[in-house]
Amino acid sequence: MDAGSEEGIHFPVRYNRRTQFAEDKMRKTNVTLGHFRRLGLDLSGGTAEFVAEILGGSGGYEVREVVSLGMRLLQSTPGYELPFVADRYRIYEIGDSEGHSQAEATLNIRIRGVAEPLHVAAPGNGPVCALDMAARRALKGTYPGLEQLTLTDYTVKPANGSSGADSPVRVHVEWELGELVWATAAMSKSVTAGSWIAISDAFEFALLTLGGG
């Protein structure tokens, strides 16, 4: 099975476990590209043309999704080493006629500095929660500070007004880490793959902020 397979999976349009107050708060972000530079990170891989393409082109990031923009810039910089890489992931979800469901995510991941790849599984209240929990389970031994990171909202919608079963989707995930508030995003034909990109962007940014990246 290829990474990001979602065979037999039903994905909800929206995953939301916040109060209205928190929802209003999360419409904004207090993270900018300057935050990356204050961490001493080199974003020289991002030319003006590259940034313009990401903001207005195929990437189409919103201002509040600046962390995903920053991660694309940072990852394009020569010499940057990823703290972890997922080789394969899968999400299963079982529902009943009363609307109850339980999801489980499995994840094969390689972590920088760890000799052997890890294979983990975790349940969750919905597929995105399950994938988030599986990643935390895999990374907590090496990066315990990730316990401070909170996923607060998740949405999926058609990308660029597209329609049809094979059309790409846009995944948007919102986060908190202490006083920092931000969102990550990804566009993909696979909801699972888009979700993993948005989740891994947030985890990677959190590690950089906490000094573990």
N, C-alpha and C positions, 0 to 999 in steps of 0.2 A: 504493500500500500504506500502510495506516495505521500510525502509530507503535506499536511493540510487537507487530507481526504475528509469528506463530510458525507459519505454514503449513508443513507438511511437516517439522516439527522434532521430534526426540525428546529429551526432557529427562530426565536422570538424577535419581533421587530425592535423591541426596546427592553433593556434590562435596567431597572431603576430601583434602588433601595435607599432613597434619601427623603428627607422632609422637604416641604416647599421652601423653607428658609434656606436650607443647604443648596437646593436647586437654584435659587436666585443668586446665591453667593458664587456658585460655580460657573455662572455665565461669563465670568471674568478670569483673567490670569494675572499673576504678579511675577511671572517669569519672562525674561526677554533674552535676546541673543547676548546681551551684555553679561548675563549671568554666567554663560559659558566662558566668556573672556575673563571674568573675575575669578573663575576657577583655574585660570592659567592655561586654558585649552586653546589650541590653534585651530581656527576656522578658516585658514587660508585656502582650503580646497574650494571654498564657495566664492566664485566670481560673481559679479553683479548679474551677468547673464544667467548663471546657474540659479541664483536666488530668485530672479524674476520668473524663470521657468517653473520652479517649485511652487511659488506663491500663486501664479496665475495660470499655469499650464496644466499638464497632466496630473501633477501632484495636488494642486489646488488647495493648499493649506490655508486655514483661517489664521488670524492673528493669535487667537488663543491656543492654537496648536503649534506654537513656536518651538516647543521641545522636539517634535518630530522633524521640523525644519532644521534645527540645530544638530540633531543626530545625523541627518543626511549629509550635512556639511562636514561634520566631524568624521564620519565614516569614510568620506571621500578624500580625507587628508592622508597622504603617504605616511606609513609607519604607525597609524592608529591600530591598536589591537583590541578586538572584541573581548569582553569579559566572559561571554558564554555564547554558544551557538547551538540551536536546536536542529538536530538531524532529522527528526521525525516527530509528528504529533498527530493525535486523533481524538475526536470527541464523540462519545456515544450519549444518546438521550432517550429515555423511555418515558412515555406519557400514558395516561389513562383517560377514560371517557369523562371523568370528573374534573379534568384540567390539571391534575397533579403530575409533576414530572421530576425526574432525577437525572442529572447528567454526570458523566465521568470522563475525565481527560487523561490520556496517557502521553508521556513525553520522553523522548530520548534526547539527552542534552550533554554537550561537552563544556566543561567549565575550565577556564584558564587556571593552570596550576594544579589541576586534579588529573591524576594519571589515567583513570578509566572513565569512560562515559557513564552517565547515570540513566537509569530507566525508572520513572516514577509514575504513579497514578494517583488521582485525587478526585473525590466527588465534589459537586457544587450545586448551588441553587440556580441552575441554568448553565449553558455551555461555556459562556465567557468566564463566569465565576469558577467553574471547574478548571479551565485552562490557567487562570490566574493562580488558583490554589496549587496546581501541579507544579508550576514554575517556582512558587515560594517553597514548596516541599523540597525541590531539587537544589535550590540555591541557599537555603537557610544555614546549612552547615558551613559554607564558605563565606556567605555574606549575611550574617544575622541582623544587620541594620535594616534590611528590607522589611522587617516586621513593622517599621514605622510608616511604610508606604500604604496608603489606603485607596482602593478603587471605589469611586463614589458614583459613577454613572457610565452607561454604555448605550450607544445608539447605532443602528445600522439603517441605511437608506440607499436607494438607487443612486449611482454616481452620475453626475452631470445630466440628470433628468432622463436617464436611460430606462428601458423597460424590457421585460422578457426574462425567461429563466436563465439564459446564458449571459445576461448583462452584468457588468461589474457593479460592485457595491462599495459604499464608503462607510468605513468603520470609524467611530469617534468615541474615545474613552477619556474620562475625566478623573483627576487624581488629587490627592493631598499628601504632603510630606511636611509635617510641622506647620510652619506658616506659609509654605510654598503651595500654590494652587496652579494647576496647569492642565492641559489636555494633549492627547496624542491622537494621531489619525493615520489611516492607510486606506488605499483603494486597491481592490483585488476582485477577481472573478470568484474567489473562494472566501466565504465569510470567515472560515477557520484561519486561513492564511492571513487575511487582513487583521483579524483579531490578534494573532500572534505578533505581527509587526508592531501594532499599537501597544501591546502589553510589553514587549521586549524593549521598545523605545523608552517607555516609562521606567522600567527596571534599570536599564543601563544609565539613564539620566540620574536616577536616584542614587546609584552606586557612585557616580561621579561627584554628586553633591555631598554624599556622606564620606567621600574619600576612599571608597573601596573599588573604584573603577580602574 
